[in-house]
Amino acid sequence: MKNITQLFLCLTLAACMASCNTDPGAVDPDNPGDNPGKPAAGAVTPVGSPEGTATTATIGPAGGTIESADKQVIVQIPAGALATSQTISVQPISNNCPGGTGRAFRLTPHGITFTKPATITFQYSETDVNGSNPALLRIAYQNSKGIWQSPAVKSLDTTAHTVTVQTTHFSDWGLFKKMFIYPQNSFLNPGDNVYLRVFQTVEEVPVEEDDLIVPLPTLMPTKYIEKWALRGEGTLAHQHNDGTYYAPSRIPATNPAAVTVFLNKSTTIEGKLYKDLRLISNIFVAPEGISVQIDGGEWKTYPGGANINTTHNVILGQNGTEYASLGWKGAPTGTFRWTKSTDVAFNIVKGALIYQHLYGSAPSVSGGSLKVDNSDPTWVVGTFTVEPAGWIDTSPPGRMGTSSVKGVIRVKRVGVGAH
């Protein structure tokens, strides 16, 4: 009994002491057009603002390599590209490219010209590809007029998660999606709905054509859309390049649901044909808070928030006099197994009745796991199972037993407002 109470108090204390982190928000499509098929002029956007520490190196005629501090971009300058030594800098900045994803990078000096092409390689993450496909990622630079231009992709490595281009000049460079479904992720209450649209930026062209102008996103021509499909509960109504997903009235058994748009397109990169291209929008359906189902009964939601930090991540919720908590050490996103310590822990306190991730008098560690996704700038979402969960009634005579617990999480980080 003392250990159970201490476990809950440790989680609460960790939430109070930990500092919160807020991820940078993803950029929505900038005034997307609604006239598919019409040629679009290049988009003029503001230059990016610095977002992090610059990396600097001196590179001369022998060539060399420089990468960003977060290793998201690497620049390789070959021998003979420079006649004299130059101070080269890589500065992370906000990505204002249409369809942009992740950070952009300012490569300086801007006026420099290489006699041999330099190689720029971007590392992409799963988040960068959300709503799109790795084969539909491209890299663009912003010219002196503020217009984005995209050279041909020289290589795509879907194992190392890299996209590479070559250039003879420096500018501001960013990764973008040339086709995508929007929104790429949605977070709905049961019974709500979300409107989905399919966009493109640059038109598909032969691989040898270079330095394409990047316009604002426009609705994708319907000739490129083969079909729509829904995996999960709810219903999907669609026509051509838009659709609407209607969430079920209850928390679904599978979260998230996935709306997939199958494209009637292929693309060739470095002689390799990429076909069967799909765009996927993941839709998480749950009330805001920690929602828990015990022994297959009614769901109960505990409104609350998340404190995500580098030491002990904690999610706390409260419904009246009842409390629910989840805590884990490690990365903010991932799958975590319950532990005997508070490293990965679950608790519900319902007056004298306490549910936890330990069961029996020994106690034993419950089966199941906690799956958490922190990739959205606002929402922390996830699911968990505790099988069996232990419970103890702390009122005399102090009974104990086991239950089956399922849960879903949809909470905001501490200090993060609504969209």
C-alpha positions in Angstrom: 0.0 0.0 0.0 2.8 2.4 0.9 4.5 1.6 -2.5 1.3 2.3 -4.4 0.8 5.7 -2.8 4.5 6.6 -3.3 4.3 5.7 -7.0 1.4 8.1 -7.5 3.0 10.9 -5.6 6.3 10.5 -7.6 4.4 10.9 -10.8 2.6 14.0 -9.6 5.8 15.5 -8.3 7.6 14.9 -11.6 4.8 16.8 -13.4 5.2 19.7 -11.1 9.0 19.9 -11.3 9.6 19.2 -15.0 9.9 21.9 -17.5 7.7 21.7 -20.6 8.7 21.7 -24.2 6.7 23.0 -27.1 7.5 21.8 -30.6 7.5 24.3 -33.5 4.2 24.3 -35.4 3.9 22.9 -38.9 3.1 25.5 -41.6 -0.4 25.2 -43.2 -0.7 25.5 -47.0 -0.2 29.2 -47.8 -3.5 30.3 -49.3 -3.9 27.1 -51.4 -5.5 27.7 -54.8 -8.7 26.0 -55.9 -8.1 25.9 -59.7 -6.5 22.5 -60.5 -4.7 22.3 -63.8 -4.1 26.0 -64.2 -0.4 27.0 -64.5 0.7 28.8 -61.4 3.3 31.5 -60.9 6.1 31.0 -58.5 5.3 31.7 -54.9 7.0 34.7 -53.3 7.3 34.1 -49.6 9.2 35.9 -46.7 12.7 34.7 -46.0 13.0 32.3 -43.1 13.8 33.4 -39.5 16.8 31.8 -37.6 15.8 28.8 -35.5 18.8 27.4 -33.8 22.6 27.4 -33.8 24.6 28.0 -36.9 27.5 25.7 -37.9 30.6 27.2 -39.5 33.6 25.7 -41.2 36.5 26.8 -43.4 36.6 24.9 -46.7 39.2 25.4 -49.4 40.3 24.0 -52.8 40.6 20.5 -51.3 36.9 20.4 -50.6 35.2 19.4 -47.5 31.9 18.7 -45.6 29.7 20.7 -43.3 26.5 19.7 -41.6 23.9 21.4 -39.4 24.0 21.0 -35.6 21.0 18.7 -35.7 22.5 16.7 -38.6 19.3 17.3 -40.7 21.3 18.7 -43.7 24.8 17.9 -44.9 26.7 19.9 -47.6 29.6 18.2 -49.5 31.9 20.5 -51.5 34.1 18.6 -53.9 37.8 19.2 -54.5 38.3 21.9 -57.1 34.9 23.6 -56.5 36.6 26.5 -54.7 39.6 28.4 -55.8 40.3 29.8 -52.3 39.4 29.1 -48.8 35.9 30.2 -47.8 34.0 30.5 -44.5 30.9 28.3 -45.0 27.9 28.5 -42.7 24.7 26.4 -42.2 22.0 28.2 -40.2 18.6 26.5 -39.5 15.6 28.8 -40.3 11.9 28.6 -40.6 10.7 26.8 -43.7 8.4 29.1 -45.8 8.5 27.0 -49.0 5.0 26.1 -50.3 4.3 22.6 -49.1 7.4 22.9 -46.8 8.1 20.4 -44.1 10.7 20.5 -41.3 13.2 23.3 -41.0 14.9 25.1 -43.9 18.6 26.0 -43.9 20.5 29.1 -44.9 23.7 28.2 -46.6 26.1 31.1 -46.8 27.8 33.0 -48.3 24.9 33.5 -50.8 27.0 35.1 -53.5 29.4 32.1 -53.8 29.6 30.1 -57.0 31.2 26.6 -57.2 33.0 25.5 -60.3 31.9 22.0 -59.5 28.5 21.2 -58.1 28.1 20.8 -54.3 25.9 18.1 -52.9 23.1 19.0 -50.5 21.5 16.1 -48.6 18.4 16.5 -46.3 17.5 13.9 -43.7 13.7 13.4 -43.5 11.7 12.0 -40.6 8.4 10.1 -40.5 6.8 13.4 -39.6 8.2 15.1 -42.7 6.4 12.5 -44.9 3.0 12.6 -43.1 0.3 13.2 -45.6 2.6 12.5 -48.5 5.2 9.9 -49.6 9.0 9.8 -49.6 9.1 9.7 -53.4 7.1 12.9 -53.5 9.7 14.9 -51.4 11.8 17.5 -53.2 14.3 20.2 -52.1 13.9 23.9 -53.2 16.0 27.1 -52.8 14.7 30.6 -52.5 16.1 33.0 -55.1 16.9 36.7 -54.8 13.3 37.6 -55.7 11.9 35.4 -52.9 10.6 32.7 -55.3 11.3 29.1 -54.6 12.9 26.9 -57.3 13.5 23.1 -57.2 16.3 21.3 -58.9 15.9 17.7 -59.9 16.4 15.1 -57.1 19.7 13.3 -57.7 19.0 10.5 -55.2 16.4 9.2 -52.7 17.4 6.7 -50.0 14.3 5.4 -48.3 16.5 3.3 -45.9 18.7 6.2 -44.7 15.7 8.6 -45.1 17.7 11.1 -47.3 16.9 13.3 -50.3 19.8 14.7 -52.3 20.3 17.5 -54.9 23.3 19.2 -56.5 23.9 23.0 -56.9 26.6 25.5 -57.9 25.4 28.2 -55.5 24.2 28.8 -52.0 20.9 30.2 -50.9 18.1 29.3 -48.4 17.2 25.6 -48.9 14.2 23.6 -47.7 12.4 20.3 -48.0 8.9 20.3 -49.4 6.1 17.9 -50.5 5.1 18.2 -54.1 1.8 16.3 -53.5 0.0 15.8 -50.2 -3.4 15.4 -48.4 -4.4 18.1 -46.0 -4.7 18.0 -43.1 -2.1 15.3 -42.8 -3.2 14.6 -39.2 -6.5 15.4 -37.4 -7.6 15.1 -33.8 -11.4 14.8 -33.4 -13.9 14.3 -30.7 -16.3 11.4 -31.3 -19.0 12.4 -33.7 -17.0 15.2 -35.3 -15.8 15.4 -38.9 -12.9 16.8 -40.9 -12.7 18.1 -44.4 -9.8 16.7 -46.5 -8.3 18.0 -49.7 -5.5 16.8 -52.0 -2.9 19.3 -53.2 0.1 19.5 -55.4 2.8 22.1 -55.7 5.0 21.3 -58.7 3.7 19.3 -61.7 5.3 16.0 -62.4 7.9 16.5 -65.2 10.7 14.4 -66.9 13.6 13.9 -64.5 16.1 15.8 -66.7 14.1 19.0 -66.4 15.7 21.2 -63.7 15.0 24.1 -61.4 11.2 24.1 -61.4 9.3 27.1 -60.1 7.4 26.2 -56.9 4.0 27.8 -56.8 1.4 27.9 -54.0 -0.3 24.6 -53.5 -3.3 24.0 -55.8 -5.9 21.2 -55.8 -4.6 18.2 -57.5 -6.1 17.4 -61.0 -8.6 14.6 -60.6 -6.9 12.6 -63.4 -4.1 11.8 -60.9 -6.5 10.4 -58.2 -7.3 6.7 -58.5 -9.4 6.1 -55.4 -10.0 6.9 -51.8 -10.1 4.4 -49.0 -10.7 4.3 -45.2 -9.1 2.0 -42.7 -10.8 2.1 -39.3 -14.2 3.1 -38.0 -16.3 6.0 -39.1 -17.4 6.9 -42.6 -15.8 8.6 -45.6 -17.6 10.6 -48.3 -15.4 11.8 -51.2 -15.5 13.2 -54.7 -12.5 13.9 -56.9 -9.9 15.8 -54.9 -11.8 16.3 -51.6 -13.6 14.3 -49.0 -15.0 14.3 -45.5 -14.3 11.9 -42.7 -17.1 11.4 -40.1 -15.9 10.1 -36.8 -17.9 7.4 -34.9 -20.0 8.5 -32.0 -17.8 6.5 -29.6 -14.1 6.0 -29.1 -13.1 3.5 -31.9 -11.3 0.3 -31.2 -8.5 1.3 -33.6 -6.8 4.7 -33.3 -6.0 6.5 -35.5 -8.2 5.8 -38.5 -6.4 6.3 -41.8 -7.8 7.9 -45.0 -5.7 6.9 -48.0 -5.7 8.5 -51.4 -4.2 6.2 -54.1 -2.6 8.2 -56.9 -2.7 7.4 -60.5 0.9 8.5 -60.9 4.5 7.3 -60.8 7.8 9.1 -60.5 11.3 8.2 -61.6 14.4 9.1 -59.5 17.9 8.2 -60.5 16.5 5.7 -63.0 14.3 4.0 -60.4 10.5 3.9 -60.9 8.3 4.7 -57.9 4.7 3.7 -58.4 1.7 2.7 -56.3 2.0 6.1 -54.6 -0.4 6.8 -51.7 -1.2 9.8 -49.5 -2.4 9.1 -46.0 -4.1 11.3 -43.4 -4.2 9.8 -39.9 -7.3 10.8 -37.8 -7.2 10.3 -34.1 -10.7 10.1 -32.5 -11.0 10.6 -28.7 -12.2 13.3 -26.2 -9.6 15.6 -24.9 -8.0 14.0 -21.9 -7.0 10.5 -20.8 -9.9 8.1 -21.6 -10.0 4.8 -19.8 -12.1 1.6 -20.3 -12.1 -0.9 -17.4 -13.2 -4.5 -18.1 -15.0 -3.5 -21.3 -17.3 -1.1 -19.5 -18.1 2.5 -20.3 -15.3 4.9 -21.2 -14.4 7.6 -18.7 -12.4 10.6 -19.6 -10.0 12.5 -17.3 -9.3 16.0 -18.8 -5.7 17.0 -18.3 -2.4 17.9 -20.0 1.1 16.6 -20.8 4.5 17.6 -19.5 7.1 16.4 -22.0 10.7 16.9 -21.0 14.1 15.3 -21.1 13.8 13.5 -17.7 10.4 12.2 -16.9 7.4 12.6 -19.2 4.1 12.8 -17.4 0.4 13.0 -18.5 -2.1 13.8 -15.7 -5.9 14.0 -15.8 -8.7 14.6 -13.3 -12.4 14.0 -13.3 -14.0 15.3 -10.1 -12.2 13.6 -7.2 -10.7 10.9 -9.4 -7.2 11.1 -11.0 -5.4 9.3 -13.8 -1.7 9.5 -14.6 0.8 8.0 -17.1 4.6 8.5 -16.8 7.6 7.3 -18.7 11.3 8.0 -19.1 12.9 8.2 -22.5 12.0 9.6 -25.9 8.8 11.6 -26.2 7.5 9.3 -29.0 7.6 5.5 -28.9 6.3 2.3 -27.4 7.1 1.7 -23.7 6.6 -1.4 -21.5 5.5 -1.1 -17.9 8.2 -1.4 -15.2 8.3 -2.2 -11.5 9.7 1.3 -10.9 8.1 4.6 -11.9 10.1 4.6 -15.2 7.0 3.6 -17.1 3.9 3.7 -14.9 0.0 3.9 -15.0 -2.3 4.8 -12.1 -6.0 5.7 -11.5 -7.1 6.8 -8.1 -10.8 6.5 -7.5 -11.1 7.3 -3.9 -10.0 4.3 -1.9 -9.8 2.2 -5.1 -6.4 2.4 -7.0 -5.6 0.8 -10.4 -2.0 0.5 -11.5 0.4 -1.3 -13.8 1.4 -3.8 -11.1 -0.7 -6.7 -9.8 -0.7 -9.3 -7.0 1.0 -9.1 -3.6 4.5 -9.8 -5.1 3.8 -7.6 -7.2 4.2 -8.6 -10.8 4.5 -6.2 -13.8 1.4 -5.9 -16.0 1.5 -6.9 -19.6 0.6 -4.4 -22.3 2.3 -1.1 -23.2 2.1 2.6 -23.6 2.3 4.0 -27.2 2.8 7.7 -27.4 3.1 10.1 -30.4 4.5 13.6 -29.8 5.0 14.6 -33.5 2.2 17.1 -33.6 3.0 20.6 -32.4 0.0 20.8 -30.1 -1.4 17.4 -29.3 0.1 14.4 -27.5 -1.8 11.3 -28.5 -1.5 7.6 -27.9 -3.0 4.4 -26.7 -2.3 2.0 -23.8 -3.3 -1.4 -22.5 -2.7 -2.8 -19.0 -3.4 -6.5 -19.0 -3.9 -7.4 -16.3 -4.0 -4.2 -14.3 -3.8 -4.6 -10.6 -6.3 -2.9 -8.3 -6.4 -2.5 -4.5 -9.2 -1.2 -2.3 -7.4 0.7 0.5 -10.5 0.8 2.7 -10.8 -2.0 5.3 -10.4 -4.9 4.8 -8.0 -4.1 1.9 -9.1 -6.3 -1.0 -7.1 -6.6 -4.2 -7.7 -8.1 -7.7 -7.1 -7.6 -11.4 -8.9 -5.9 -14.3 -8.4 -5.4 -18.0 -7.7 -1.7 -18.8 -7.6 0.0 -22.2 -6.9 3.7 -22.8 -6.5 6.5 -25.3 -4.7 9.8 -24.8 -5.4 13.2 -26.5 -4.0 16.0 -24.5 -2.2 19.3 -25.0 1.3 20.0 -23.7 1.4 22.2 -20.7 1.4 25.9 -21.8 0.2 25.0 -25.4 -3.0 26.7 -26.4 -5.7 25.5 -28.9 -5.2 25.6 -32.6 
